[in-house]
């Protein structure tokens, strides 16, 4: 018998204060108004920027786990083999995947939620339905997705972003770049779609990662995601550690690029395209693409290539 959505999640005692408060709500105007930040680490996250952002929030802010999902029912272990530690003549531990919902407090003491962990491989609709049930029970009134996509932009320029939302009014300060296109889906995208259908405001920020850095970490993209999270929600989150990591990483990349005249030429060409496009957009600070804008088909094809590269990096059986 197929699992019900609620069978996929265990709500922990730590969630009780949120549940009790919302149970007493008699109308929409009395809801707590929690923000749900979500990132589920999968293939659709260039340079692991969204995953690094979530991990940073958990490291930097007070938090507690309030619900956990059944990863055995959701994750394909053969497609994403967990790491095990072998010592001498025995296995001693396994780093099992996790999907958790955490309650955090920002630097001003404002509570918010973070959905963090592995992207499910199975039961996407039931998983999203389970999240929507929690959204209703815990008093969430808006959700923000944080992720990253590969783009032909140089690492020597500010990280740019693309914004998306269930209502244009939520991101009206962000320019609109794309027409209709077909791109590979993700659980985060499905969650945003279903939240909108349920009448919950949902939006997301995709940081643009230089296409030549998608296989490494890129803390500058994670830093940018947090800056836009603050801009969109008013949450005050610490960024200094990521800022320092971004500066150190920039130095390392500069040194590596400088060792090759071919790489230097590529970056210079990207800089020229980026600066030309920036001038044409009157320096909005929210650029969508370096150089001439691609068509929807070209962008979709680029996403497909990126995902194919992720598949190629996985160990084979």
N, C-alpha and C positions, 0 to 999 in steps of 0.2 A: 504494500500500500504506500503511495507517495506520501512523503512527509508534509505536514502542515508547515506554513512559514514559521510559526512560533516554536516548532520542534527543532529548528536550526539554531536557536539562541537560548542561552542560559542567562537569565537576569539575576545578578548577584545582590546580596543584601545591601551593598554600598549604594545601590540605586534607590533605596527606599525613600530618602528625603525628597528626591525629585518626584517619585511616583505619588507620595502622599500629598505633596503640594498640588499636583495637577489633578488628583482625584477630587479635590475640593473646588476646582474651578467650575463656575456655572455659566461662563460665556467666553467667547474668543478674546474679549478685551482684558480678561483676567489671566490669560496665559502668561507663563514666565517669559517667553520670548527668547529662548535659548538659540544660540547659533550652533549648528553642526558643521564642523570642518571635516572633510573626508578626503582621504587618499588611500587607495588600495594598490599595493606595489605589484605591478605586472609589467608586461612588455610595453605598454603604452605610456612610458614615462622616461623620456630621454635623459640620460646621465643620472637616472635615479633621483632627479631633483625633488619630486613630490615626496618620495620615501624619506629622503634626508630631511625635508621640512617637518614631516610628522615626527620623526625620531628626535629632532631638535626640540620640538615643543614638549615632548615627554621628558626629555633630559633637563629642560630649563625651567619648567613650571610645575607647581604642585599638582598632582594628579592621582586618580584612583580608578581602577578598572571597575566598571559597573555592569558590563555584560560581555559575554564571549560567545563566539559562534563555533559551530561544530565543523572544524576543518576537515575531519575525516569524510564528511558528506559533501564537502565543497571543493576540496583541492585535489588535483591529479598529482599524486606523489611521483609517478613515473615521468611526468612532464617537468616537474620541478623537484628533483630529488633533494630531500633534506640532508644536511651535512651530519655525519656521525663521527665521533672521536674513537679511534682505535689505539689502544695503548698496550704494547708488548704482545700479549696473546689474547686480548679480549676487547669487546666493544664496551665503552664506559658511559657514553652519553649520545643524545641526539638533539639537534637543534630543530625542533618541530615547528612547522608554520603556525602562525596565530592570526586570528582576526578578532580584534577587541574594540569595544566602545569604552572610551575613557571620559571621565569628568575632570576638567582642568579649571584653573583660575588664572586669569591674566595678571599682569603686574599691578592692576588697579583692584584686584579682587573680584572681577566680573567672571562668573562661571560660564563655561562653554563646553561643548562636547567634541571629541575627536574620534572618528572611525578610522582605524589604522590597522594595517596588517597585509596579508597576502590577498591578491585579487582571486575570487573564486573562479574555478574552472567549470563547475557544474551548478545547476539549479539557480541560474541567475534571477529568474523571475521570483522564485520562492525566497531567495536571499533578500532581494529588494523589497518584497512584501513584508518580510520580517523587520527590515530597517524602518519601513514606513509605520509599522505598528509601534515601534519604539519611539519614533518621531512624535506620534500622537500621544503616547503615554507619558513622555518626558517633558513635553511642553516646547518642542522645537518649532520655531516659526520661520527659520531661514537656514539654508545650507550653502556651503561654499566648497567647491572642489578645487584642489591644488594639484597641478600636474605640469608636464613639460613635453614639448614637441621639437623635433629636429628642424632647423631652418638654415638656409644659406646666409648666415649673418656672422660677422667677425667677433671674436672674443674681446677685441680692443674697444668695443663700443658698449654703451649701457645695454643691459638685458631688456629686450622688449617683450611684449605680451600680446596675446589674443584673449579677449573676454567673451564669455557666452552666458546666456541666462534664459530662464523661462519667460521673462518679460523684459522688453527692451529698456523699460524705465529703470531697471536695476543696474544697468551698465551704460546709461546714456552718455556718460563722459568719455566712454571708450569708442573709438572709431569702428565702423563696420567695414570689413574688408572682403568677406567671401560671399559669393552667391551660393546657389544650391550645389551640393556635392555629395558624393557617397564615399564614406571613409570607414575603416574598420571600427567596430564597436568596442566598448569596454563596460565593465560593471558600473563604473562611476558615471558614464554617460547615460546608461539606462536608469540609474538612480535619479539623476537630474530630470530626465524625461518623466518618470513616474511621479516624482515630487510635484512637478508642474501640473500634471494631470490631477493630482490630489489637492491642488490649490495652495501648495506650500512654495514660497519663493525659493528658487534655487539658481545658483550662478556658479561660474567657475573661471579660474585664471590659468591659462597655459603659458608658461615661460618658454621663450624661444632659445634653444640651445644650439650653438654652432654645430653644423652637421659633422665636423671633424672631431668633436669632443663628446659624441653621444654615448660612447662605450665607457667613458670614465665618469667620475663624479664631477659635478660642476656647481660648487657652492654658491657662485654668484646668482645662479638661477633660483636656488632655494631662498636666498636672501631677498630677491625681488618678489617671490611669491609671498613672503611674510609682509613685506612692505605694502603690497596690494591688499592683503588680508586686512591690515590695519585701516587702510584707506576705505575699504568697502564696508567694514563692520564696526569700526571704532575700537576693536580689541587691541590692547596694548601688550605686545609680546616682545621679549628680548631678542635682539639681533646681533649683539656685539661679537659673539663667538663665531657666527656665520660670516660676519663682515671680515673678521681677521682671517678666517679660512679662505674667503674669496680673494683677499689680497695676496695671500701666500700662493694660492693656486695660480693666480694671474702671473706672478713672477715665474713660476715653474713653466707655465705654458709659453711665455715669452722666450724663455731660454731655449726650450725645445724647438720652437718655430725658427729661431735665429740660426740654428745649426744647418738649416736647409734653405738654399736660395729658392727652390721650387715652392716650399711651404710659405716662405716670405712673400713670394709673388702672389700666391693664392689669397693670402690674408689681405694684401694691399688691394687686390681687385675687389674683394668683398667690402673693404672700407670705402672705396670709391662708390660702389653701388649703394651702400648703406647711407652715406652722406648725401648722395644725390636724392635718394628717396626721402630722407629726413627733411631736406630743403623743400621738396615738393609738398610735404605734409605740414609745413610751417612749424616744425619742431614741436609736435604735440607731446612728445615724450612717451607715447603709447603706440609706437610703430608696429606694424604687423609683419613687415617683410623687408629684407635688404634688396634693393634693386627693383626691377620690374616685377609687378605682381603676377604670380602664376595663376593659371586657370584652376577651376575646381578639379578637373581631371588630373592635372599635374600634381596638385597637392595630395589628392587621394593616392596617386601612384607613389609619391614620396613616402607617405605613411606606410604603404604596403611594403616598400623596400626596407624601411626601418624595422618593421615587424619581422620580415624575413631574416634580417641580420640577427635579431634577437634569437630566433629559432635556431639559426646556424651556430650560435654560441653555446647552446645547451649540450651537455654530454649525451652521447648516443648510447643505447643499450648494447 
